[in-house]
């Protein structure tokens, strides 16, 4: 069994080592082949580890760093002064091939900038993209990208997102994924130049199963497997969906627990409803991948709890097993060849 | 009592006269001062009217037109060939001051283009914007604009949206509304040039109560009264919210009606939950206003049912009573004066 090593930015995210350390230890029990490198201040990490009792200490290591990148740091200043930070070191461990993937819940802009600078982009890719799989109404998944790595893009970049998303989804689905562009209407005349130009490129690309425009209210209806948009739109789409889902779940819980009788009745007859709705919340998943790099980088929510960090580590392991960067690279080569001919 | 006349594009929307005619008649019973002009093909409208039995026929008129604008017509071709269509005539009735407002569920691009061409923009406004009030978690409202009238805008236009939204919300709230810009993060460094440049303009404008950036998951949390964004982002945000809300309501209904016992129990203890969640669905309202024109134009959902059309007519009457265009004009003058000094 080949060892898979994941470098975890143990200082990143809103709660830091308080949850990253127990999450790392728990993830070890899921994959016997997993090793985790906790990257961060050892004077903080060691006490957290020691409170956990016994753990397979040959499969968990600490890589000491003194500094952290703050959420408020500008990407430009991060690039100049990243040496010695936990995020930079976690990425460097992937670059040095000591780890096969890294996971961080820190500053998204910094993570994208540093990953790009240290790991480099795949040939043919101009910008990395953040992608995540959202649950659809019938228990399937839809991969949405970009979720906020790029606040403005051109049609070429959006086209590359479609190629990358398609390669990622194909590894899960084992069939040619249906690829759509998020737009304000389904008709060809709708939308801005960005989506129209990208649609024209995708229509001409036979190796991508392009199905047309899709509106945001159809996103969870299993009408497409991959949906592409710029990072501003994708971020708003995801957060608006999470906002409504959380609001509805909150009100549901409030009504169900309004009295002992209701709580009792709800538990008997509506527990499956509650768990079904929780499953449908786009917020439930964690671990957006940064696609387009020569290495695997998983961005965890800043506010992720222990389960969410474990999910991000699971996603990292799956991407290593599926060799996502080389799959994307292969797919890109096919598409670029097709476009040249 | 001053008469208020609303011109209704009776052919617009997915269901046409089948629902616009009964909606118009029912709206008359809500406002004794209301007159409705049904604009469309009289050979279709008269039979629909005659099936309704008695109605105050001195308060309902038919303005005959032969043609309609299709949903798939390009705005550019609509502009050249709009004469004799129900939408064009409904707008013209406002231009001629025969009606004080018009309502249409037809092609959004055509409605915007024709309204702008016939009614003209208010001085200081470069683009009209579609705005709607969404329900917040605590029963308040948040006005979101633009919802899709402009798929790309500059910072000046976005600034004008903030001024218009603020004037509209102030008429409802009777206090200075909290104005925010929709962005991918709350920190000043987040976002694209559009939102950063607009933020700088709003920060310098004392007559607008600008509170900063807001993320899409906070939209329904009553943290702002007015939220501005470009029409592409606004449309995706609204539709993503509606999509999740409808999906959740659908699953809730499915579970509640899964057996007779459940339906009985649900009716007894969860009927208020269901109506509360329905109230929270952004889809429940109808009647987005096209702001920035020298007249009142209300866009109804294409798929609006009878109640939704009535809501759009109610919104038109309220805007006439509140003299929305002149309020916006006054507010703009104040802001422009402030920016000159």
Interface residues (C-beta under 8 A of the other chain):
Chain A: X71 X72 X74 X75 X109 X137 X148 X151 X152 X182 X184 X187 X189 X191 X192 X193 X215 X216 X217 X218 X219 X220 X221 X229 X231 X232 X233 X235 X236 X237 X238 X239 X240 X241 X242 X243 X244 X245 X246 X247 X248 X250 X251 X252 X255 X261 X262 X265 X269 X270 X272 X273 X276 X277 X280 X282
Chain B: X71 X72 X74 X109 X137 X148 X151 X152 X182 X184 X187 X189 X191 X192 X193 X215 X216 X217 X218 X219 X220 X221 X229 X231 X232 X233 X235 X236 X237 X238 X239 X240 X241 X242 X243 X244 X245 X246 X247 X248 X250 X251 X252 X255 X261 X262 X265 X269 X270 X272 X273 X276 X277 X280 X282
